[in-house]
Amino acid sequence: MPQKKTYFITDAHLGARVFDDIHVHEQKFIRWLDMAKKDADEIYMLGDMFDFWFEYRTTIPKGFSRTLGKMAELVDAGINIHFFTGNHDLWTFGYLEKEIGLKIHRKPTIFDIKGKRFFLAHGDGLNDKSKGFAFIRKIFHSKTCQWLFRTLIPPSIGLNFGYKWSESNRKKHLKNDACSYKGEANEPLVIFAKQKKEETPDINYYVFGHRHILLHLMLDTQTQMAILGDFMQQFTYATFDGKNFEIHYFENE
């Protein structure tokens, strides 16, 4: 029997219109799930797994039946899948929990994993000084705004708007090089982890997504932090076996 591992993955942005073929991208993610199924006991998906996800009362975004079916297959096999909402897929209102069996997390959470303490989060809003992003994030998380969107905007219009917004946002970030590493002294999530470490010194690992950069740092002899890149360009993920936290490149090792 292979040793069981915990898997971490983030920012697949399934369905994003920046892909030449969204189905090819989805199939690669399904192959990753099949790979993880062989020796995973838990999988932590750290946000923005879908490029846009909004559940209406009787409608969910189309195009993900194979992904959702594969996730349900893993859950039925006894693998816990923890799904952190990101800033692109936070509008889940019960379907992923009840129908697929995912464990939904809407805020940063500390977990005990194989004898170590992990602080896990998507990363949006943590030490981000942008007033514009804070304003948008407040609207996105507003239950009133969510109700208005779900009630007043038909699914066909609402979902199309969501994908176009996401596509525009991704192109703007690429144009402005917003996803480049800012350096240890200026990277918001590094600063956040260092500050949090002073408050909670028993945390062994800080693991984030959101930034689309690949970073693995020792904060001190007992504490590590990682930003896991993404599964849309870098195709990176991490594993933990109780001793080693390692970052991998899928289908490129």
C-alpha beads as a LAMMPS data file, in Angstrom:
LAMMPS data file: protein, C-alpha beads

253 atoms
252 bonds

1 atom types
1 bond types

-500.0 500.0 xlo xhi
-500.0 500.0 ylo yhi
-500.0 500.0 zlo zhi

Masses

1 110.0

Atoms # bond

1 1 1 0.000 0.000 0.000
2 1 1 1.419 3.417 -0.933
3 1 1 1.890 5.915 1.878
4 1 1 -1.064 8.261 2.079
5 1 1 -0.400 11.909 1.245
6 1 1 -2.209 15.181 1.610
7 1 1 -2.514 17.162 -1.621
8 1 1 -2.781 20.922 -2.112
9 1 1 -3.785 22.676 -5.331
10 1 1 -5.059 26.118 -6.290
11 1 1 -6.195 28.420 -9.083
12 1 1 -7.191 26.023 -11.853
13 1 1 -9.701 28.586 -13.187
14 1 1 -11.647 25.872 -14.969
15 1 1 -13.747 27.295 -17.782
16 1 1 -11.658 30.437 -18.227
17 1 1 -12.059 31.967 -21.651
18 1 1 -8.345 32.685 -21.849
19 1 1 -7.766 29.005 -22.733
20 1 1 -7.673 27.930 -26.378
21 1 1 -9.704 24.855 -25.441
22 1 1 -11.356 24.722 -22.019
23 1 1 -12.051 20.999 -22.446
24 1 1 -8.362 20.140 -22.889
25 1 1 -7.615 22.057 -19.698
26 1 1 -10.412 20.311 -17.831
27 1 1 -9.183 16.891 -18.973
28 1 1 -5.722 17.677 -17.610
29 1 1 -7.251 18.532 -14.243
30 1 1 -9.223 15.278 -14.280
31 1 1 -5.964 13.387 -14.933
32 1 1 -4.531 15.149 -11.893
33 1 1 -7.477 13.983 -9.793
34 1 1 -6.946 10.420 -11.043
35 1 1 -3.281 10.666 -10.097
36 1 1 -4.075 12.013 -6.624
37 1 1 -6.681 9.317 -6.054
38 1 1 -3.960 6.645 -5.953
39 1 1 -2.471 7.778 -2.637
40 1 1 -4.408 10.791 -1.308
41 1 1 -6.232 10.795 1.993
42 1 1 -7.189 14.477 1.733
43 1 1 -7.123 17.155 -0.957
44 1 1 -7.149 20.876 -0.192
45 1 1 -8.296 23.057 -3.089
46 1 1 -7.254 26.570 -2.119
47 1 1 -9.619 28.686 -4.181
48 1 1 -10.414 29.811 -7.722
49 1 1 -10.709 26.253 -8.943
50 1 1 -13.490 27.550 -11.197
51 1 1 -13.006 30.743 -13.175
52 1 1 -16.561 31.718 -12.313
53 1 1 -19.013 29.801 -10.187
54 1 1 -22.417 31.140 -9.194
55 1 1 -25.250 28.885 -8.104
56 1 1 -28.782 29.944 -8.897
57 1 1 -31.627 28.159 -7.135
58 1 1 -32.039 25.632 -9.943
59 1 1 -29.002 26.340 -12.153
60 1 1 -25.259 25.866 -11.838
61 1 1 -22.604 26.796 -14.432
62 1 1 -22.591 24.319 -17.289
63 1 1 -19.549 22.531 -18.629
64 1 1 -18.099 20.873 -15.514
65 1 1 -19.980 17.573 -15.366
66 1 1 -16.811 15.479 -15.782
67 1 1 -14.945 17.427 -13.108
68 1 1 -17.828 17.317 -10.654
69 1 1 -18.347 13.618 -11.319
70 1 1 -14.664 12.867 -10.716
71 1 1 -14.668 14.889 -7.481
72 1 1 -17.724 12.945 -6.302
73 1 1 -15.943 9.708 -7.220
74 1 1 -13.000 10.609 -4.982
75 1 1 -15.284 11.642 -2.128
76 1 1 -17.173 8.351 -2.448
77 1 1 -13.811 6.554 -2.265
78 1 1 -13.226 8.105 1.152
79 1 1 -10.975 11.033 0.165
80 1 1 -11.903 14.277 1.884
81 1 1 -11.878 17.221 -0.518
82 1 1 -11.680 20.627 1.144
83 1 1 -12.793 23.437 -1.152
84 1 1 -11.765 26.967 -0.213
85 1 1 -13.767 29.660 -1.942
86 1 1 -11.637 32.151 -3.860
87 1 1 -12.510 35.505 -5.328
88 1 1 -13.782 33.853 -8.540
89 1 1 -15.808 30.959 -7.136
90 1 1 -17.150 32.093 -3.773
91 1 1 -20.818 31.922 -4.763
92 1 1 -21.563 28.350 -3.787
93 1 1 -24.782 28.031 -1.810
94 1 1 -25.100 24.314 -1.139
95 1 1 -24.689 22.368 -4.363
96 1 1 -21.006 21.499 -4.001
97 1 1 -21.537 20.459 -0.393
98 1 1 -24.767 18.494 -0.735
99 1 1 -24.447 16.994 -4.214
100 1 1 -20.684 16.483 -4.574
101 1 1 -19.703 16.109 -0.931
102 1 1 -17.028 18.803 -0.770
103 1 1 -16.124 20.421 2.543
104 1 1 -16.476 24.169 1.957
105 1 1 -14.292 26.750 3.715
106 1 1 -15.056 30.444 3.294
107 1 1 -12.238 31.909 5.376
108 1 1 -8.654 31.094 6.388
109 1 1 -8.580 27.965 8.528
110 1 1 -6.011 26.155 10.658
111 1 1 -5.805 22.376 10.269
112 1 1 -3.843 19.669 12.068
113 1 1 -2.445 17.502 9.265
114 1 1 -0.295 14.485 10.034
115 1 1 1.017 15.979 13.239
116 1 1 1.728 19.473 11.871
117 1 1 -0.325 22.679 11.955
118 1 1 -1.275 24.288 8.660
119 1 1 -2.714 27.750 8.091
120 1 1 -4.564 27.490 4.772
121 1 1 -6.265 30.238 2.775
122 1 1 -6.894 31.334 -0.765
123 1 1 -5.092 34.561 0.078
124 1 1 -7.326 37.292 -1.292
125 1 1 -7.783 40.152 1.139
126 1 1 -4.865 39.156 3.371
127 1 1 -2.652 42.208 3.820
128 1 1 -3.857 43.609 0.478
129 1 1 -3.717 47.409 0.667
130 1 1 -5.676 48.001 -2.545
131 1 1 -8.812 50.014 -1.741
132 1 1 -10.317 49.105 -5.107
133 1 1 -9.942 45.385 -4.500
134 1 1 -11.281 45.752 -0.956
135 1 1 -14.379 47.529 -2.315
136 1 1 -15.029 44.851 -4.947
137 1 1 -14.445 42.095 -2.414
138 1 1 -16.994 43.674 -0.073
139 1 1 -19.585 43.711 -2.863
140 1 1 -18.824 40.102 -3.836
141 1 1 -19.286 38.925 -0.235
142 1 1 -22.420 40.981 0.392
143 1 1 -25.426 38.699 0.875
144 1 1 -27.677 41.500 -0.364
145 1 1 -25.713 41.863 -3.607
146 1 1 -25.677 38.083 -4.046
147 1 1 -29.458 37.979 -3.601
148 1 1 -29.971 40.804 -6.104
149 1 1 -27.714 39.129 -8.671
150 1 1 -29.464 35.779 -8.266
151 1 1 -32.960 37.292 -8.274
152 1 1 -32.789 40.047 -10.882
153 1 1 -30.314 38.705 -13.456
154 1 1 -31.236 35.592 -15.486
155 1 1 -28.649 32.764 -15.379
156 1 1 -27.724 33.075 -19.074
157 1 1 -26.873 36.758 -18.647
158 1 1 -25.343 36.455 -15.196
159 1 1 -22.994 33.607 -16.046
160 1 1 -21.910 35.226 -19.306
161 1 1 -21.201 38.453 -17.437
162 1 1 -19.146 36.544 -14.875
163 1 1 -16.922 34.912 -17.488
164 1 1 -16.394 38.177 -19.350
165 1 1 -15.483 39.949 -16.110
166 1 1 -13.014 37.224 -15.249
167 1 1 -11.450 37.265 -18.727
168 1 1 -11.025 41.033 -18.588
169 1 1 -9.529 40.825 -15.112
170 1 1 -7.018 38.151 -16.151
171 1 1 -5.874 40.105 -19.224
172 1 1 -5.467 43.268 -17.158
173 1 1 -3.298 41.466 -14.633
174 1 1 -1.131 39.952 -17.350
175 1 1 -0.734 43.332 -19.049
176 1 1 0.249 45.032 -15.784
177 1 1 2.495 42.136 -14.738
178 1 1 0.492 42.038 -11.513
179 1 1 1.321 38.377 -10.909
180 1 1 5.085 38.864 -10.707
181 1 1 6.870 38.296 -7.405
182 1 1 7.278 41.531 -5.468
183 1 1 10.184 40.364 -3.325
184 1 1 10.124 39.037 0.213
185 1 1 9.936 42.506 1.762
186 1 1 6.974 43.589 -0.396
187 1 1 4.976 40.432 -1.099
188 1 1 1.674 40.836 0.821
189 1 1 1.251 37.165 1.712
190 1 1 4.851 36.850 2.923
191 1 1 4.357 39.887 5.145
192 1 1 1.052 38.456 6.391
193 1 1 2.628 35.073 7.237
194 1 1 5.505 36.704 9.115
195 1 1 3.111 38.851 11.147
196 1 1 0.775 35.921 11.825
197 1 1 3.716 33.793 12.932
198 1 1 4.352 36.197 15.788
199 1 1 0.746 35.753 16.953
200 1 1 0.548 31.978 16.462
201 1 1 4.063 30.526 16.747
202 1 1 2.766 26.938 16.730
203 1 1 1.867 27.084 13.008
204 1 1 4.293 24.975 10.937
205 1 1 3.076 25.778 7.419
206 1 1 1.333 28.701 5.742
207 1 1 -0.048 27.748 2.338
208 1 1 -1.815 30.112 -0.080
209 1 1 -3.034 30.498 -3.636
210 1 1 -4.407 33.601 -5.350
211 1 1 -1.149 35.230 -6.450
212 1 1 -0.315 32.835 -9.320
213 1 1 3.339 32.797 -8.301
214 1 1 5.349 29.819 -7.092
215 1 1 7.105 30.498 -3.815
216 1 1 8.438 28.274 -1.021
217 1 1 10.184 29.995 1.896
218 1 1 11.577 29.071 5.291
219 1 1 10.334 31.724 7.714
220 1 1 12.424 30.165 10.493
221 1 1 13.741 26.713 11.358
222 1 1 10.234 25.487 12.270
223 1 1 8.000 27.413 9.878
224 1 1 7.525 27.345 6.120
225 1 1 5.245 29.265 3.791
226 1 1 4.236 28.535 0.216
227 1 1 2.269 30.161 -2.572
228 1 1 1.327 27.326 -4.878
229 1 1 1.433 28.906 -8.331
230 1 1 -1.573 27.741 -10.345
231 1 1 -3.042 24.942 -12.435
232 1 1 -3.640 27.026 -15.528
233 1 1 -0.114 27.917 -16.678
234 1 1 2.362 26.402 -14.228
235 1 1 0.371 23.262 -13.325
236 1 1 1.877 23.076 -9.867
237 1 1 0.645 21.430 -6.698
238 1 1 2.046 20.316 -3.338
239 1 1 2.043 17.190 -1.200
240 1 1 2.703 16.485 2.459
241 1 1 3.472 12.996 3.773
242 1 1 3.941 13.854 7.428
243 1 1 7.607 14.755 7.036
244 1 1 8.139 16.578 3.757
245 1 1 6.157 19.368 2.124
246 1 1 7.028 19.252 -1.574
247 1 1 5.973 21.212 -4.649
248 1 1 5.508 19.352 -7.943
249 1 1 4.882 20.106 -11.596
250 1 1 2.117 17.920 -13.002
251 1 1 3.033 15.880 -16.091
252 1 1 6.408 17.613 -16.226
253 1 1 8.496 15.610 -13.760

Bonds

1 1 1 2
2 1 2 3
3 1 3 4
4 1 4 5
5 1 5 6
6 1 6 7
7 1 7 8
8 1 8 9
9 1 9 10
10 1 10 11
11 1 11 12
12 1 12 13
13 1 13 14
14 1 14 15
15 1 15 16
16 1 16 17
17 1 17 18
18 1 18 19
19 1 19 20
20 1 20 21
21 1 21 22
22 1 22 23
23 1 23 24
24 1 24 25
25 1 25 26
26 1 26 27
27 1 27 28
28 1 28 29
29 1 29 30
30 1 30 31
31 1 31 32
32 1 32 33
33 1 33 34
34 1 34 35
35 1 35 36
36 1 36 37
37 1 37 38
38 1 38 39
39 1 39 40
40 1 40 41
41 1 41 42
42 1 42 43
43 1 43 44
44 1 44 45
45 1 45 46
46 1 46 47
47 1 47 48
48 1 48 49
49 1 49 50
50 1 50 51
51 1 51 52
52 1 52 53
53 1 53 54
54 1 54 55
55 1 55 56
56 1 56 57
57 1 57 58
58 1 58 59
59 1 59 60
60 1 60 61
61 1 61 62
62 1 62 63
63 1 63 64
64 1 64 65
65 1 65 66
66 1 66 67
67 1 67 68
68 1 68 69
69 1 69 70
70 1 70 71
71 1 71 72
72 1 72 73
73 1 73 74
74 1 74 75
75 1 75 76
76 1 76 77
77 1 77 78
78 1 78 79
79 1 79 80
80 1 80 81
81 1 81 82
82 1 82 83
83 1 83 84
84 1 84 85
85 1 85 86
86 1 86 87
87 1 87 88
88 1 88 89
89 1 89 90
90 1 90 91
91 1 91 92
92 1 92 93
93 1 93 94
94 1 94 95
95 1 95 96
96 1 96 97
97 1 97 98
98 1 98 99
99 1 99 100
100 1 100 101
101 1 101 102
102 1 102 103
103 1 103 104
104 1 104 105
105 1 105 106
106 1 106 107
107 1 107 108
108 1 108 109
109 1 109 110
110 1 110 111
111 1 111 112
112 1 112 113
113 1 113 114
114 1 114 115
115 1 115 116
116 1 116 117
117 1 117 118
118 1 118 119
119 1 119 120
120 1 120 121
121 1 121 122
122 1 122 123
123 1 123 124
124 1 124 125
125 1 125 126
126 1 126 127
127 1 127 128
128 1 128 129
129 1 129 130
130 1 130 131
131 1 131 132
132 1 132 133
133 1 133 134
134 1 134 135
135 1 135 136
136 1 136 137
137 1 137 138
138 1 138 139
139 1 139 140
140 1 140 141
141 1 141 142
142 1 142 143
143 1 143 144
144 1 144 145
145 1 145 146
146 1 146 147
147 1 147 148
148 1 148 149
149 1 149 150
150 1 150 151
151 1 151 152
152 1 152 153
153 1 153 154
154 1 154 155
155 1 155 156
156 1 156 157
157 1 157 158
158 1 158 159
159 1 159 160
160 1 160 161
161 1 161 162
162 1 162 163
163 1 163 164
164 1 164 165
165 1 165 166
166 1 166 167
167 1 167 168
168 1 168 169
169 1 169 170
170 1 170 171
171 1 171 172
172 1 172 173
173 1 173 174
174 1 174 175
175 1 175 176
176 1 176 177
177 1 177 178
178 1 178 179
179 1 179 180
180 1 180 181
181 1 181 182
182 1 182 183
183 1 183 184
184 1 184 185
185 1 185 186
186 1 186 187
187 1 187 188
188 1 188 189
189 1 189 190
190 1 190 191
191 1 191 192
192 1 192 193
193 1 193 194
194 1 194 195
195 1 195 196
196 1 196 197
197 1 197 198
198 1 198 199
199 1 199 200
200 1 200 201
201 1 201 202
202 1 202 203
203 1 203 204
204 1 204 205
205 1 205 206
206 1 206 207
207 1 207 208
208 1 208 209
209 1 209 210
210 1 210 211
211 1 211 212
212 1 212 213
213 1 213 214
214 1 214 215
215 1 215 216
216 1 216 217
217 1 217 218
218 1 218 219
219 1 219 220
220 1 220 221
221 1 221 222
222 1 222 223
223 1 223 224
224 1 224 225
225 1 225 226
226 1 226 227
227 1 227 228
228 1 228 229
229 1 229 230
230 1 230 231
231 1 231 232
232 1 232 233
233 1 233 234
234 1 234 235
235 1 235 236
236 1 236 237
237 1 237 238
238 1 238 239
239 1 239 240
240 1 240 241
241 1 241 242
242 1 242 243
243 1 243 244
244 1 244 245
245 1 245 246
246 1 246 247
247 1 247 248
248 1 248 249
249 1 249 250
250 1 250 251
251 1 251 252
252 1 252 253
